[in-house]
Amino acid sequence: MLGLLDEAAPDQRRWHLISTEFTLHALRSPEAARALNEQREMFRSRLTQLVEEIAETNGLEFSVPAEQFVRMVMALHEGARSESLLEPRKVPAGSLEHTFLPMVLEAVTR
């Protein structure tokens, strides 16, 4: 699932800078916020559907709404990407996600 978050952006540093700059712009501009929220909602909706299908296939039930789990995964991924871009030797790309996502998943499923 984490690969889907980066699949469209092979140049992670550049994409992260653009994404961060636009997010800051959206926090200041209601019009930009609407556009960003629409884009994020489409992505989140598709990812939520995929997560629900995977959970059903594997007999898992979420103790939180699947969309909330997806929001947490996206937040974890975005923060972890910042950490790894700032300190790539100490935090290799994907290491935080691969360490903590299984713990989060275990905490919110039964």
C-alpha positions in Angstrom: 0.0 0.0 0.0 2.8 2.4 0.8 4.1 2.0 -2.7 0.9 3.4 -4.1 1.6 6.7 -2.2 4.9 7.1 -4.1 4.2 5.3 -7.3 3.4 8.5 -9.4 6.4 10.4 -8.1 9.8 8.8 -8.7 11.7 12.0 -7.7 10.6 12.0 -4.1 12.5 15.1 -3.0 11.1 17.3 -5.8 7.6 15.9 -5.3 7.8 16.4 -1.6 8.9 20.1 -2.0 6.1 20.8 -4.5 3.5 19.1 -2.3 4.6 20.9 0.8 4.7 24.2 -0.9 1.2 23.7 -2.3 -0.1 22.5 1.1 1.2 25.7 2.7 -0.4 27.7 -0.1 -3.7 25.9 0.5 -3.6 26.7 4.2 -3.6 30.3 3.2 -6.0 30.2 0.3 -9.5 28.8 0.5 -9.7 28.3 -3.2 -6.4 26.3 -3.2 -7.6 24.4 -0.2 -10.8 23.4 -2.0 -8.8 22.1 -5.0 -6.3 20.3 -2.8 -9.1 18.7 -0.7 -10.9 17.5 -3.9 -7.7 15.9 -5.2 -6.9 14.3 -1.8 -10.5 13.1 -1.4 -10.3 11.3 -4.7 -7.1 9.6 -3.8 -8.2 8.8 -0.3 -11.5 7.4 -1.5 -9.7 5.0 -3.9 -7.1 4.0 -1.3 -9.9 3.4 1.3 -11.7 1.2 -1.1 -8.5 -0.8 -1.7 -7.9 -1.1 2.0 -11.5 -2.3 2.6 -11.1 -4.9 -0.1 -7.8 -6.2 1.3 -9.3 -6.3 4.9 -12.3 -8.2 3.7 -10.1 -10.7 1.7 -8.0 -11.3 4.8 -10.9 -11.5 7.3 -9.9 -8.3 9.1 -12.3 -5.9 10.7 -11.3 -2.3 11.5 -12.1 -0.8 14.9 -12.0 2.6 13.3 -13.4 3.7 10.0 -11.2 2.6 7.2 -10.9 6.2 5.9 -9.5 7.2 9.3 -6.9 4.4 9.0 -6.0 5.7 5.5 -5.6 9.2 6.8 -3.2 7.9 9.5 -1.2 6.0 6.9 -1.0 9.1 4.6 0.1 11.2 7.6 2.7 8.7 8.7 4.0 8.4 5.1 4.2 12.2 4.6 6.0 12.8 7.9 8.3 9.8 7.4 9.2 11.1 3.9 10.2 14.4 5.5 12.4 12.6 8.0 14.1 10.5 5.4 14.7 13.4 3.1 16.2 15.4 5.9 18.3 12.6 7.4 18.6 9.8 4.8 21.4 8.0 6.6 19.6 7.9 9.9 16.1 7.3 8.4 16.3 5.3 5.2 13.3 5.9 2.8 10.4 3.7 3.9 12.0 2.5 7.2 9.5 4.4 9.5 6.5 3.2 7.5 7.7 -0.4 7.5 8.4 -0.3 11.2 5.3 1.4 12.4 2.5 0.7 9.9 2.2 -3.0 11.0 1.8 -1.7 14.6 -0.9 0.7 13.6 -2.7 -1.9 11.6 -2.6 -4.4 14.5 -3.9 -1.7 16.8 -7.0 -0.9 14.6 -7.9 -4.3 13.4 -9.3 -7.5 14.9 
